[in-house]
Amino acid sequence: MKSNFYRVFAVALSVLFGVTLAAALASAATTISTNIQTDGTLSVTGTSALIGNVGIGTASPAYTLDVAGNINTSAGSAYLYSGSNVVTASTTLNNYFFGNSGNLTMTGNANAAVGYSALNHNTTGIQNTAVGVYALAASTAGANNTAIGQYTLPNNTTGSFNTAIGQSTLTTILPAQTIPPLGTEQMCFPIASPTRPPLATTLKWGASNSLILGGTGAAAVNVGIGVTAPTASLQVATSSSNATTTVAIGKSGQNKGSCMVLYDVAGTVQYVTVQGGALVVSSVSCQ
């Protein structure tokens, strides 16, 4: 009789202890400081603190979290570092963003961005690539743009088919269908399309269908054709020391001749033409 009583009492204690323990686990955080191993699925409800290294797919974790295998996150999730997005993606739209760039609310597809605030205002734009801090930062609906470098194309909003490579390149808003330059600190003012500007440094231009090399002041350059060290704004020479340098202006069959615009020492424009086999200088335009 006494042994039966002990058995009943033991069962009652185990039930009571189990219920109390379950309630405690459900209502408070759990600190686990002993080794836990499972060959199946481990489910944790609530907040749990795991002290030591945690291994997933490995029985010997060498780091705080050591994973041997693939890591999958649900749609709309991100990998964070100190609370900031490091990697986000929308695989359904083929959008991939690194370094707190882009956003997951855009509906445009096939976009990629790397760098703080790069392409982070895009909404419907498609097939854009932005690499660098604030690259294509204001773009909302532009398409097929490529911006590589800090502050490249930062103010473009809806312009498309633009390419900018170099720090602070094309900081002015562009129209669509332009193919801008390569270099550093280049700026394009609104121009007609299509244009194909140059390769150089510190370029500024404001005319349609123009080719510009260099700039003014410290940015001025000399252009050489046939020479490696031009000494004038434009120097033309044959590559051989035993040949005649020839510069052709105009073409055969041109019925109005050629016109050269020169400036005299007073800065007054003069027009030079060929008439009757002789050079004729006049203040009357020959253009």
Secondary structure as UniProt FT lines:
FT   HELIX           2..27
FT   STRAND          30..32
FT   STRAND          48..50
FT   STRAND          54..56
FT   STRAND          65..67
FT   TURN            75..76
FT   STRAND          78..81
FT   TURN            82..83
FT   STRAND          84..90
FT   TURN            91..94
FT   STRAND          95..98
FT   STRAND          112..114
FT   TURN            116..121
FT   STRAND          129..131
FT   TURN            133..138
FT   STRAND          146..148
FT   TURN            150..151
FT   TURN            154..155
FT   STRAND          163..165
FT   TURN            167..170
FT   STRAND          182..184
FT   STRAND          187..188
FT   STRAND          199..201
FT   STRAND          204..205
FT   TURN            208..209
FT   HELIX           217..219
FT   STRAND          223..225
FT   STRAND          234..236
FT   TURN            241..242
FT   TURN            252..253
FT   TURN            255..256
FT   STRAND          260..263
FT   TURN            265..266
FT   STRAND          269..275
FT   TURN            276..277
FT   STRAND          278..282
//
